[in-house]
């Protein structure tokens, strides 16, 4: 069973994505901020991390940077969740090693398609 970590400070976003993936063969993990996300990533080694860019404390770009800098974690697929207006953050996330982006608002089908493609 593949592990997928959903990281977003908005509970509704986490619940929507978790519900979308619940029918698949995934173990769903959730974190509400970057600090909690890094703890789970180091402990659980998820295959895919759906990672919000804007979060209080440790933001998604910094989480991505730390994951991609760690030889034990760098194979983790990072899917950044971004708002349309976050072009500067998107450039920083690309430089940090993000694998792909999903622009908010997104459809549940987009989430499912990206996760299925990335864990295949």
C-alpha positions, -999 to 999 in steps of 0.1 A, spaced: 0 0 0 14 34 -11 16 62 15 3 96 5 8 126 28 -16 155 26 -2 188 40 -24 218 42 -33 242 70 -69 242 58 -88 212 73 -114 213 45 -87 208 18 -72 179 37 -106 163 41 -115 167 4 -82 152 -8 -84 124 17 -120 116 7 -109 116 -30 -81 91 -24 -99 69 1 -112 45 -26 -77 38 -38 -50 15 -25 -34 43 -4 -25 48 32 -35 84 38 -15 105 62 -23 142 71 -4 171 85 -16 206 92 18 224 89 53 220 77 68 209 110 43 181 114 48 172 78 86 169 82 81 146 112 57 124 92 79 123 61 110 113 81 90 86 100 67 73 74 85 78 41 54 85 19 56 79 -18 38 112 -26 34 144 -6 6 168 -16 20 200 -1 5 234 3 29 262 -4 15 288 20 14 276 56 23 293 89 57 285 103 76 261 80 61 267 45 58 242 17 88 255 -2 111 249 28 96 214 34 102 206 -2 138 219 0 145 198 31 130 166 16 149 169 -17 182 177 2 179 145 22 194 114 4 169 91 22 139 112 12 148 128 -22 128 101 -42 96 113 -25 73 129 -51 63 164 -41 31 178 -56 28 215 -46 -7 229 -40 -7 265 -52 -31 294 -57 -31 309 -91 -15 342 -79 15 325 -63 39 326 -93 69 337 -72 63 309 -47 59 285 -76 93 295 -90 109 290 -56 92 255 -53 105 245 -87 140 256 -76 136 236 -44 128 204 -64 90 202 -66 79 175 -90 47 190 -101 20 215 -92 -18 215 -87 -35 249 -88 -62 257 -63 -91 254 -67 -86 219 -81 -110 191 -89 -109 158 -70 -103 141 -103 -71 161 -109 -58 150 -75 -66 114 -82 -50 115 -117 -18 131 -104 -14 107 -75 -21 76 -97 4 88 -123 31 96 -97 29 63 -77 27 41 -108 
